[in-house]
Amino acid sequence: MRFKIIAVLLIIVTIVSAQDKRRIGLIPFINNSGNSSYDWVSYGFEYYLYGKLTVLSGFYVPDKKEFHKALKKAGFDGHQLNERLIYHAGKYGKVEVVVSGDYTVSGNTITLNISYSNAANGTPILTDSITQPLSDFFDIGHKITEEIINLAGISISPTERSLLDFSFTKSIRAYESFIRAYMENEKSNARIEKVTGLFRRAIKEDSNFWEAYYNLGIVYFNSGSYQKALEQFNKVIIALPGFDKPYFGRGLIYEKQNKYKLAIEDFKRVTKFNPNDYKPYFYLGKISIKDKNFKDAQDYLNHSIKLNPDYAPTYFQLGNIFYVQSKYRKAISYYKKAVKLNDKNADYRLKLGDTYYRSQIFYNALEEIDASIALDPTNYVAYFLRGITVYKLAVLEELVNAFLDILSETPTTHAKNTKPEKFHKDTAIDPVAKKQVYLDMAAAFEKSIQLRPQFMEATFNLALTYYEMGNNKDAEKYFLRTIQLNPNLIRAHMKLAELYTKSKRKKEAIEQYRRVFYIQPAIFVSHPTLGPEFQYINILNKFRSELEKEVNKNPNNPQNNLLLANLFFAQGHYGKAANLARKVLTINPENKTAKKLLKQIRK
């Protein structure tokens, strides 16, 4: 039995005719059977309709996960529907027409009541009631799809018609197992063995159920079993070479394995078979960024947005195009869009905060970094960024205060240097506030190190923070730890030497300067003497004399010969430097450092 009420049929056309795409929201059908074993029917119709409508260029159907968030916000609990709820679903889900309904299964018969509603006010445009055997599931799904197409008044291309007519399976039992696999997979405690078992059962029921093979491959892919996934995708490609999905799945594997050429080939095949799928364009754009082909990346990503304007990762990747080119201000707008679409993504918030920081918009940077930490308190980079942002904000406050002081002075009282360049201990900023800045910085860097003990940058910045606070004991501890992590970090040795000098530990200070000399002797060429604390000792002569004794003692040591050669080069004694470099090459013809030095000398 089929009963239909048409209420102002042209409303739907009026609503959407001005739009490039008809925005359709699918509310899960409500199971009124009194038996939860038929819950799969609701999921099954939702999967069927989403799969059919999204291949048509005239429709835009929001991603299921995102639309369900809108439904939850609208108050949908899976049991009750009314005009007010449909209106809010349309508002939050940004759709113009909502398809909803309920069903009852009795024996092998299903009665489905469907409403096609105007999301602008929640009122039904058309209602339909269908009673057929449950085994006619796909026929019912086809009728609903055609009804939506007719109401919208869109035209369908031959390619779209072939995609629309593609049959998942003719076996309702196979489809039930397939849908139950999906339902299990969406559970927070999903068991992969149960998911794969249900997909295999679907394949056993229908050996030509290629959608099931593909989805089994996706489950393997998501679990990291790439070889098993590849076997599934290749099996489908061999059997059905015109089916787009297995190429997409195989492209995902190649992209994960950095086989970009193969991935591009497969994603392009998907766009040929299904030109209305936004996902392959997204991945083509992502790969193009890695290849630094930014123009193609923008074209692919913009096309992806045209097909799906609500997919946050696409805007994130567009932001990455400008980020990797150091065009941070341009990147901000795209990252903001990604955050707007998904403000619960910690990575998006952190990248936006990072970009604000690099654009010197420190207040906004701190806000986004803190939001990211709240969402993911395990990200060591976020705490590091927080530490340096707090510092920059303090410097900014200091500069603003200095500028305000300038405005309040008379022209004749302006100081010669009215623009502080760094956060000084002796400035007029509130000492309590300054202390809190240091404490906040230390806390952030410490947390970063707790999460990643080998994070050298955070360790060094924590040492600098303690040094600025006057906490020499902890500063020394973290300078030494920094040097353990990176023995060649000259700044760490120099700051530690400075700390030792202020602590009157001259012997330890000179030892740090010696280590710097053995890393990069050229540093002391322009500043060969120390200060009054060391009676202006010429450490360049001291260290060079020590080095020359080592070279004479062991003339074939390549490291010491190259060190002395680099010193001569920095002093302009190019002949001496070249002779030592050639000496090293006589002993070791493949020494890259010696070759590089000779090349510099010849220039």
C-alpha positions as CSV (number, residue, x, y, z in Angstrom):
1,M,0.0,0.0,0.0
2,R,1.3,3.5,-0.9
3,F,-0.3,6.7,0.3
4,K,1.0,10.2,-0.5
5,I,0.1,13.7,0.4
6,I,1.6,16.6,-1.6
7,A,1.6,20.0,0.1
8,V,2.8,22.9,-2.0
9,L,5.2,20.8,-4.1
10,L,6.9,23.8,-5.6
11,I,8.2,25.0,-2.2
12,I,11.2,22.8,-2.3
13,V,12.1,24.0,-5.8
14,T,11.7,27.6,-4.6
15,I,13.9,27.1,-1.6
16,V,16.8,25.6,-3.5
17,S,16.7,26.8,-7.0
18,A,18.9,29.7,-6.2
19,Q,21.6,27.4,-4.9
20,D,24.2,25.4,-6.8
21,K,23.4,22.4,-4.7
22,R,20.3,21.2,-2.9
23,R,21.3,20.7,0.7
24,I,19.6,17.6,2.1
25,G,19.7,16.4,5.7
26,L,19.0,12.8,6.5
27,I,17.5,12.2,10.0
28,P,17.8,8.5,11.0
29,F,14.4,6.8,10.7
30,I,12.8,5.9,14.0
31,N,12.2,2.2,14.8
32,N,8.7,1.8,16.1
33,S,8.7,-2.0,15.9
34,G,9.3,-2.4,19.6
35,N,12.2,-4.7,18.7
36,S,15.8,-3.3,18.7
37,S,16.9,-6.1,16.4
38,Y,15.5,-4.0,13.6
39,D,17.6,-0.9,14.4
40,W,19.8,-1.9,11.6
41,V,17.1,-0.9,9.1
42,S,17.4,2.8,10.1
43,Y,21.1,2.7,9.6
44,G,20.7,0.8,6.4
45,F,18.4,3.4,4.8
46,E,20.7,6.2,6.0
47,Y,23.8,4.4,4.4
48,Y,21.9,3.7,1.2
49,L,20.5,7.2,0.8
50,Y,23.8,8.9,1.6
51,G,25.6,6.7,-0.8
52,K,23.2,7.4,-3.6
53,L,22.6,11.2,-3.1
54,T,26.3,12.1,-2.7
55,V,27.2,10.9,-6.2
56,L,24.8,13.4,-7.7
57,S,26.2,16.9,-8.4
58,G,22.9,18.5,-7.7
59,F,22.9,17.5,-4.0
60,Y,25.0,18.3,-1.0
61,V,24.5,15.9,1.9
62,P,26.4,16.8,5.1
63,D,28.8,14.2,6.5
64,K,26.9,11.8,8.7
65,K,29.0,12.4,11.7
66,E,28.8,16.1,11.5
67,F,25.1,16.1,10.8
68,H,24.5,13.9,13.8
69,K,26.2,16.5,15.9
70,A,23.7,19.0,14.6
71,L,20.9,16.7,15.4
72,K,22.1,16.2,19.0
73,K,22.4,20.0,19.3
74,A,18.8,20.3,18.0
75,G,17.6,17.9,20.7
76,F,17.0,14.7,18.6
77,D,17.1,11.7,20.9
78,G,16.2,9.0,18.3
79,H,12.6,8.8,19.4
80,Q,10.6,11.9,18.8
81,L,10.3,14.3,15.9
82,N,8.4,17.6,15.5
83,E,8.5,20.7,13.4
84,R,10.6,22.6,15.9
85,L,13.2,19.9,16.0
86,I,13.4,19.7,12.2
87,Y,13.7,23.5,12.0
88,H,16.7,23.4,14.5
89,A,18.2,20.4,12.7
90,G,18.1,22.4,9.5
91,K,19.6,25.5,11.2
92,Y,22.5,23.7,12.9
93,G,23.1,21.3,10.0
94,K,22.9,24.1,7.4
95,V,20.4,22.1,5.2
96,E,17.3,23.3,3.4
97,V,15.3,20.1,3.2
98,V,15.2,17.3,5.8
99,V,14.2,13.7,5.1
100,S,12.8,11.9,8.2
101,G,10.4,9.2,9.2
102,D,9.6,6.1,11.2
103,Y,9.0,2.4,10.4
104,T,7.5,-0.7,11.8
105,V,8.6,-4.2,10.9
106,S,6.1,-7.1,11.4
107,G,7.2,-10.5,10.2
108,N,8.7,-9.9,6.8
109,T,6.7,-6.7,6.2
110,I,8.0,-3.1,6.7
111,T,5.7,0.0,6.9
112,L,7.7,3.2,6.4
113,N,6.3,6.7,6.9
114,I,8.5,9.3,5.3
115,S,8.4,13.1,5.5
116,Y,10.2,15.6,3.2
117,S,10.3,18.8,5.2
118,N,11.1,22.5,4.6
119,A,14.0,23.0,7.1
120,A,13.3,26.8,7.1
121,N,10.2,26.2,9.3
122,G,10.0,22.5,9.9
123,T,6.7,21.9,8.0
124,P,6.3,18.9,5.7
125,I,6.4,19.4,2.0
126,L,5.4,15.9,1.2
127,T,4.6,12.8,3.2
128,D,4.7,9.2,2.0
129,S,3.8,5.8,3.4
130,I,5.2,2.6,1.9
131,T,4.3,-0.9,2.9
132,Q,6.3,-3.7,1.3
133,P,8.2,-6.9,2.1
134,L,11.5,-6.2,4.0
135,S,13.2,-8.1,1.2
136,D,12.2,-5.2,-1.1
137,F,14.5,-2.9,1.0
138,F,16.6,-1.8,-2.1
139,D,13.4,-1.1,-4.1
140,I,12.1,1.1,-1.3
141,G,15.5,2.9,-1.1
142,H,15.4,3.5,-4.8
143,K,11.9,5.0,-4.6
144,I,12.9,7.4,-1.9
145,T,16.0,8.5,-3.8
146,E,13.9,9.0,-7.0
147,E,11.3,11.0,-5.0
148,I,14.0,13.3,-3.6
149,I,15.4,13.8,-7.2
150,N,11.9,14.6,-8.6
151,L,11.1,17.0,-5.8
152,A,14.4,18.9,-6.3
153,G,13.9,18.9,-10.0
154,I,17.6,18.3,-10.8
155,S,18.9,16.7,-13.9
156,I,21.2,13.7,-13.8
157,S,24.1,13.0,-16.2
158,P,24.7,9.5,-17.7
159,T,27.7,9.0,-15.4
160,E,25.6,9.9,-12.4
161,R,22.8,7.6,-13.5
162,S,25.2,4.6,-13.8
163,L,26.5,5.4,-10.2
164,L,22.9,5.7,-9.0
165,D,21.9,2.4,-10.6
166,F,24.9,0.5,-9.1
167,S,23.6,-2.3,-6.9
168,F,25.3,-2.9,-3.5
169,T,23.8,-6.4,-3.3
170,K,20.6,-8.2,-4.0
171,S,20.7,-10.1,-0.7
172,I,19.0,-8.5,2.2
173,R,20.7,-10.9,4.6
174,A,24.1,-9.9,3.2
175,Y,23.2,-6.2,3.6
176,E,22.0,-6.7,7.2
177,S,25.4,-8.2,8.1
178,F,27.1,-5.4,6.3
179,I,25.2,-2.7,8.2
180,R,25.7,-4.5,11.5
181,A,29.4,-4.4,10.8
182,Y,29.2,-0.6,10.4
183,M,27.1,-0.3,13.6
184,E,29.7,-2.3,15.6
185,N,32.5,-0.3,14.1
186,E,31.0,3.0,15.4
187,K,30.9,1.8,19.0
188,S,33.5,3.3,21.3
189,N,34.5,-0.3,22.4
190,A,34.2,-1.7,18.9
191,R,35.8,-5.2,18.4
192,I,37.7,-5.4,15.2
193,E,37.3,-9.2,15.0
194,K,33.5,-8.8,15.2
195,V,33.5,-6.1,12.5
196,T,35.6,-8.1,10.1
197,G,33.6,-11.2,10.9
198,L,30.3,-9.4,10.0
199,F,31.8,-8.1,6.7
200,R,33.0,-11.6,5.9
201,R,29.5,-13.0,6.6
202,A,28.1,-10.4,4.2
203,I,30.6,-11.6,1.6
204,K,29.7,-15.2,2.3
205,E,26.0,-14.4,1.7
206,D,26.9,-12.6,-1.6
207,S,30.3,-13.3,-3.1
208,N,29.8,-10.3,-5.4
209,F,29.1,-7.8,-2.7
210,W,32.0,-5.6,-3.7
211,E,31.1,-2.8,-1.3
212,A,31.6,-5.3,1.6
213,Y,35.1,-6.3,0.2
214,Y,36.0,-2.6,0.0
215,N,34.8,-1.8,3.5
216,L,36.6,-4.8,4.9
217,G,39.7,-3.3,3.3
218,I,39.0,0.0,5.0
219,V,38.8,-1.7,8.4
220,Y,42.2,-3.4,7.8
221,F,43.6,0.0,6.7
222,N,42.3,1.8,9.8
223,S,43.9,-0.9,11.9
224,G,47.3,-0.5,10.1
225,S,47.1,-3.9,8.3
226,Y,48.0,-2.3,4.9
227,Q,48.9,-5.5,3.1
228,K,45.5,-7.1,4.0
229,A,43.7,-3.9,3.0
230,L,45.6,-3.9,-0.3
231,E,44.6,-7.4,-1.1
232,Q,40.9,-6.5,-0.6
233,F,41.1,-3.4,-2.8
234,N,43.0,-5.2,-5.6
235,K,40.5,-8.1,-5.4
236,V,37.6,-5.6,-6.1
237,I,39.6,-3.7,-8.8
238,I,40.2,-6.9,-10.7
239,A,36.6,-8.0,-10.5
240,L,35.0,-4.5,-11.0
241,P,37.6,-2.1,-12.6
242,G,35.0,0.6,-13.1
243,F,34.1,0.9,-9.3
244,D,35.6,4.0,-7.8
245,K,35.9,3.1,-4.1
246,P,38.7,0.5,-4.2
247,Y,40.9,2.9,-6.1
248,F,40.3,5.4,-3.3
249,G,41.2,2.8,-0.7
250,R,44.4,1.8,-2.5
251,G,45.3,5.5,-2.9
252,L,45.0,5.9,0.9
253,I,47.6,3.1,1.3
254,Y,50.0,4.6,-1.2
255,E,49.7,8.0,0.4
256,K,50.4,6.5,3.8
257,Q,53.5,4.7,2.4
258,N,54.7,7.9,0.7
259,K,54.2,6.3,-2.8
260,Y,52.8,9.6,-4.0
261,K,52.9,8.9,-7.8
262,L,50.9,5.7,-7.4
263,A,48.5,7.5,-5.0
264,I,47.9,10.3,-7.4
265,E,47.1,7.9,-10.2
266,D,44.5,6.1,-8.1
267,F,42.9,9.3,-6.7
268,K,42.6,10.7,-10.3
269,R,40.9,7.5,-11.3
270,V,38.3,8.1,-8.5
271,T,37.6,11.6,-9.9
272,K,37.1,10.1,-13.3
273,F,34.6,7.5,-12.1
274,N,32.9,9.7,-9.5
275,P,33.5,13.4,-10.2
276,N,31.3,14.4,-7.2
277,D,33.4,12.8,-4.5
278,Y,35.4,15.5,-2.6
279,K,37.8,13.1,-0.9
280,P,40.1,12.3,-3.7
281,Y,40.5,16.0,-4.5
282,F,41.4,16.6,-0.8
283,Y,44.1,14.0,-1.0
284,L,45.4,15.2,-4.3
285,G,45.8,18.6,-2.7
286,K,47.5,17.2,0.4
287,I,50.0,15.3,-1.7
288,S,50.6,18.4,-3.9
289,I,51.6,20.4,-0.8
290,K,54.2,17.7,0.1
291,D,55.5,18.0,-3.4
292,K,55.5,21.8,-3.0
293,N,53.3,22.1,-6.0
294,F,51.2,24.8,-4.3
295,K,49.2,26.0,-7.3
296,D,47.8,22.5,-8.0
297,A,47.3,22.0,-4.3
298,Q,45.1,25.1,-4.2
299,D,43.1,24.0,-7.3
300,Y,42.5,20.6,-5.9
301,L,41.5,21.8,-2.4
302,N,39.3,24.5,-3.7
303,H,37.5,22.0,-5.9
304,S,37.1,19.8,-2.8
305,I,35.5,22.7,-1.0
306,K,33.2,23.3,-3.9
307,L,31.9,19.7,-3.5
308,N,31.9,19.8,0.3
309,P,32.2,23.2,1.9
310,D,31.9,21.8,5.4
311,Y,34.9,19.5,5.5
312,A,37.3,21.1,8.0
313,P,40.5,19.2,7.0
314,T,40.3,20.9,3.5
315,Y,40.6,24.4,5.0
316,F,43.4,23.1,7.3
317,Q,45.4,21.9,4.3
318,L,44.8,25.2,2.5
319,G,46.2,26.9,5.5
320,N,49.2,24.6,5.3
321,I,49.9,25.8,1.8
322,F,50.7,29.3,3.1
323,Y,52.2,28.1,6.4
324,V,55.0,26.1,4.7
325,Q,55.7,29.2,2.6
326,S,56.0,31.4,5.7
327,K,52.9,33.4,4.6
328,Y,51.4,33.2,8.0
329,R,48.9,36.0,7.8
330,K,47.3,34.3,4.8
331,A,47.2,31.0,6.5
332,I,45.3,32.4,9.5
333,S,41.9,32.8,7.7
334,Y,42.0,29.1,6.5
335,Y,42.9,27.8,10.0
336,K,40.2,29.9,11.5
337,K,37.7,28.3,9.1
338,A,38.9,24.8,10.1
339,V,38.5,25.7,13.8
340,K,35.0,27.1,13.2
341,L,33.9,23.9,11.5
342,N,35.6,21.7,14.2
343,D,36.5,23.7,17.3
344,K,37.2,20.4,19.2
345,N,40.2,19.5,17.2
346,A,43.3,20.2,19.3
347,D,45.7,20.2,16.3
348,Y,43.7,22.8,14.5
349,R,43.6,25.1,17.5
350,L,47.4,24.6,18.1
351,K,48.3,25.3,14.4
352,L,46.1,28.5,14.5
353,G,47.9,29.5,17.7
354,D,51.3,28.8,16.2
355,T,50.4,30.9,13.2
356,Y,49.1,33.8,15.3
357,Y,52.4,33.6,17.2
358,R,54.5,33.7,14.0
359,S,52.3,36.7,12.9
360,Q,53.1,38.4,16.2
361,I,49.4,38.3,17.3
362,F,50.3,37.0,20.7
363,Y,47.0,37.5,22.6
364,N,45.2,35.4,20.1
365,A,48.0,32.9,20.0
366,L,47.8,32.3,23.7
367,E,44.0,31.9,23.5
368,E,44.3,29.2,20.8
369,I,47.2,27.4,22.5
370,D,45.3,27.2,25.8
371,A,42.2,25.9,24.0
372,S,44.4,23.2,22.3
373,I,45.9,22.2,25.7
374,A,42.4,21.9,27.2
375,L,41.5,19.5,24.4
376,D,44.7,17.6,24.4
377,P,46.8,18.0,27.6
378,T,49.4,15.5,26.3
379,N,50.9,17.6,23.5
380,Y,54.4,18.6,24.5
381,V,54.7,21.1,21.6
382,A,51.6,23.0,22.9
383,Y,53.2,23.6,26.3
384,F,56.5,24.8,24.6
385,L,54.5,27.2,22.5
386,R,52.7,28.4,25.5
387,G,56.0,29.2,27.3
388,I,57.4,31.3,24.5
389,T,54.1,33.0,23.8
390,V,53.8,34.1,27.5
391,Y,57.3,35.6,27.1
392,K,56.4,37.4,23.9
393,L,53.2,38.8,25.5
394,A,55.2,40.1,28.4
395,V,57.6,41.8,26.0
396,L,54.7,43.3,24.1
397,E,53.2,44.6,27.4
398,E,56.5,46.2,28.2
399,L,56.7,47.9,24.8
400,V,53.2,49.2,25.1
401,N,53.9,50.6,28.5
402,A,57.1,52.2,27.3
403,F,55.2,53.7,24.4
404,L,52.6,55.2,26.7
405,D,55.4,56.6,28.9
406,I,56.8,58.3,25.8
407,L,53.4,59.9,25.0
408,S,53.2,61.3,28.5
409,E,56.6,62.9,28.4
410,T,57.5,66.3,27.0
411,P,59.6,66.3,23.8
412,T,62.7,67.4,25.7
413,T,62.6,64.6,28.1
414,H,62.6,61.7,25.6
415,A,65.3,59.1,26.4
416,K,67.8,58.1,23.7
417,N,66.6,54.5,23.8
418,T,62.8,54.5,24.3
419,K,62.1,51.1,22.6
420,P,63.0,48.1,24.7
421,E,63.9,45.1,22.5
422,K,63.6,42.4,25.2
423,F,62.1,41.6,28.6
424,H,64.4,43.3,31.0
425,K,64.7,42.8,34.7
426,D,65.1,46.5,35.5
427,T,62.2,47.9,33.6
428,A,59.2,49.5,35.2
429,I,56.8,46.6,34.6
430,D,55.1,45.4,37.8
431,P,57.6,43.1,39.5
432,V,54.8,40.8,40.7
433,A,53.5,40.5,37.2
434,K,57.0,39.9,35.9
435,K,57.6,37.1,38.4
436,Q,54.3,35.5,37.4
437,V,55.4,35.6,33.8
438,Y,58.6,33.7,34.6
439,L,56.6,31.2,36.7
440,D,54.1,30.6,33.9
441,M,57.0,30.1,31.4
442,A,58.8,27.7,33.7
443,A,55.6,25.7,34.3
444,A,54.9,25.4,30.6
445,F,58.5,24.3,29.7
446,E,58.6,21.9,32.6
447,K,55.3,20.3,31.5
448,S,56.7,20.0,28.0
449,I,59.8,18.2,29.2
450,Q,57.7,15.9,31.4
451,L,55.9,14.8,28.3
452,R,59.0,14.6,26.2
453,P,62.3,14.4,28.2
454,Q,64.4,14.6,25.1
455,F,62.9,17.9,23.9
456,M,66.0,20.0,23.7
457,E,64.3,23.3,22.8
458,A,62.1,23.2,25.9
459,T,65.0,22.2,28.1
460,F,67.1,25.1,26.9
461,N,64.3,27.6,27.3
462,L,63.6,26.3,30.8
463,A,67.3,26.9,31.6
464,L,67.1,30.5,30.2
465,T,63.9,31.1,32.2
466,Y,65.5,30.0,35.5
467,Y,68.6,32.1,34.7
468,E,66.4,35.2,34.1
469,M,64.7,34.5,37.4
470,G,68.0,34.4,39.2
471,N,67.6,30.7,40.1
472,N,71.2,29.7,39.1
473,K,71.0,26.2,40.6
474,D,68.1,25.1,38.3
475,A,69.4,27.1,35.4
476,E,72.8,25.2,35.6
477,K,70.9,21.9,35.9
478,Y,69.0,22.5,32.7
479,F,71.8,24.1,30.8
480,L,73.9,20.9,31.5
481,R,70.9,18.8,30.5
482,T,70.6,20.8,27.2
483,I,74.2,20.1,26.5
484,Q,73.7,16.4,27.1
485,L,70.9,16.5,24.5
486,N,72.9,18.6,22.1
487,P,76.7,18.9,22.9
488,N,77.2,21.3,20.0
489,L,74.6,23.9,21.0
490,I,76.9,27.0,21.3
491,R,74.3,29.2,23.0
492,A,74.0,26.7,25.8
493,H,77.7,26.7,26.4
494,M,77.9,30.5,26.2
495,K,75.1,31.0,28.7
496,L,76.5,28.5,31.1
497,A,79.9,30.2,30.9
498,E,78.1,33.5,31.6
499,L,76.4,31.9,34.6
500,Y,79.7,30.6,35.9
501,T,81.3,33.9,35.5
502,K,78.6,35.7,37.5
503,S,79.0,33.0,40.2
504,K,82.8,33.5,40.3
505,R,83.4,30.0,39.0
506,K,86.1,31.1,36.5
507,K,87.6,27.7,35.9
508,E,84.2,26.2,34.9
509,A,83.5,29.3,32.7
510,I,86.8,29.0,30.8
511,E,86.0,25.3,30.2
512,Q,82.7,26.2,28.6
513,Y,84.5,28.7,26.4
514,R,87.0,26.0,25.5
515,R,84.2,23.7,24.4
516,V,82.8,26.5,22.2
517,F,86.2,27.0,20.6
518,Y,86.3,23.3,19.7
519,I,82.9,23.5,18.1
520,Q,83.4,26.8,16.2
521,P,86.7,28.6,16.8
522,A,85.7,31.5,14.4
523,I,83.5,32.9,17.2
524,F,86.6,34.1,19.1
525,V,88.3,35.7,16.1
526,S,86.5,39.0,16.5
527,H,86.3,38.8,20.3
528,P,89.5,37.1,21.5
529,T,89.6,38.5,25.1
530,L,87.4,38.0,28.1
531,G,86.2,40.7,30.5
532,P,87.8,42.2,33.6
533,E,86.7,39.2,35.7
534,F,89.4,37.3,33.8
535,Q,91.9,40.1,33.6
536,Y,91.2,40.4,29.9
537,I,92.8,37.1,29.1
538,N,93.2,36.4,25.3
539,I,91.5,33.0,25.2
540,L,91.9,32.8,21.4
541,N,95.7,32.6,21.8
542,K,95.3,30.3,24.8
543,F,93.0,27.8,23.0
544,R,94.9,28.0,19.7
545,S,98.2,27.2,21.5
546,E,96.6,24.2,23.1
547,L,95.2,23.1,19.8
548,E,98.5,23.4,18.0
549,K,100.2,21.3,20.7
550,E,97.6,18.6,20.1
551,V,98.2,18.7,16.3
552,N,101.9,18.4,16.8
553,K,101.4,15.6,19.2
554,N,99.1,13.7,16.9
555,P,99.6,15.2,13.4
556,N,97.2,12.7,11.6
557,N,94.2,13.5,13.7
558,P,91.7,14.8,11.1
559,Q,89.4,16.5,13.6
560,N,92.1,18.7,15.2
561,N,93.6,19.5,11.8
562,L,90.2,20.6,10.4
563,L,89.6,22.6,13.6
564,L,92.9,24.5,13.1
565,A,92.2,24.8,9.4
566,N,88.8,26.5,10.1
567,L,90.5,28.9,12.6
568,F,93.0,29.9,9.9
569,F,90.2,30.3,7.4
570,A,88.3,32.6,9.8
571,Q,91.5,34.7,10.4
572,G,92.1,35.0,6.6
573,H,95.1,32.7,6.4
574,Y,93.7,30.8,3.5
575,G,96.9,29.1,2.4
576,K,97.5,27.6,5.8
577,A,93.9,26.5,6.0
578,A,94.1,24.9,2.5
579,N,97.3,23.0,3.4
580,L,95.7,21.5,6.5
581,A,92.5,20.5,4.5
582,R,94.7,18.8,1.8
583,K,96.6,17.0,4.6
584,V,93.3,15.6,5.9
585,L,92.3,14.5,2.4
586,T,95.6,12.7,1.9
587,I,94.7,10.6,5.0
588,N,91.0,10.4,4.2
589,P,90.2,11.3,0.5
590,E,86.4,11.1,1.2
591,N,86.4,13.6,4.1
592,K,83.4,15.8,3.3
593,T,84.3,18.6,5.7
594,A,87.8,19.0,4.2
595,K,86.3,19.1,0.7
596,K,83.7,21.7,1.7
597,L,86.5,23.9,3.3
598,L,88.6,23.7,0.1
599,K,85.6,24.6,-2.0
600,Q,85.0,27.7,0.2
601,I,88.7,28.7,0.0
602,R,88.7,28.5,-3.9
603,K,85.7,30.9,-4.0
